Amino acid sequence: MNTHGSVSAGQSAARRLFLAIALISSIATPVVAADKSLGSFKVWSAMSFAEDEKTVCMMWSQPEKAEGEYKKRGEIFVFVTHRPGDKEINKVSFETGYTFKDPSKVRVTIDGKAYTLYTDGSTAWSYNSKDDSRMVKAMRAGNTMIMEGTSSRGTKTRDTYSLDGFTAAHNAINKACKTK
């Protein structure tokens, strides 16, 4: 069993991960840097930045507990992202620190209510914006979220996230991106 460390290390790793993704996508979409921390809210962090002259707001956290019979695993995060200029609000994604079994689905449980997400590489996504909205509503009201997946090597993992501070972080990105 592995557990993950401090929020500040997680914030730094999340930013590195996000900037790496932004750099890769910048070939087709130039990124304009202007990061703004929106704060830390218990175990959740939030920031905004400009991309193609459009505001993007994101929040993230790392699991309190990461379980599985693995020897090595990369950084693990859950993200909620607003891209109002592209009409994407509450986009939920999980970065698992390994490549998922292909094809596969993951199960996310929020206080007993289950959701199914699809996988692509090392990321899990909800199927549509309605699922994103349902999950975010449950996260705002919930206490604990569990994500269960299977790696390309067949290793089953179970990551447990606290939702403590989720609502405050979500309010911060809603305000920064002027969404409800």
Secondary structure, 3 states (H helix, E strand, C coil): CECCCCHHHHHHHHHHHHHHHHHHHCCCCCEEEEEEEEEEECCEEEEEEEECCEEEEEEEECCCEEEECCCCCCCCEEEEEEEHHHCEEEEEEEECCCCECCCCEEEEEECCEEEEEEEECCEEECCCHHHHHHHHHHHHHCCEEEEEEEECCCCEEEEEEECCCHHHHHHHHHHHCCCC
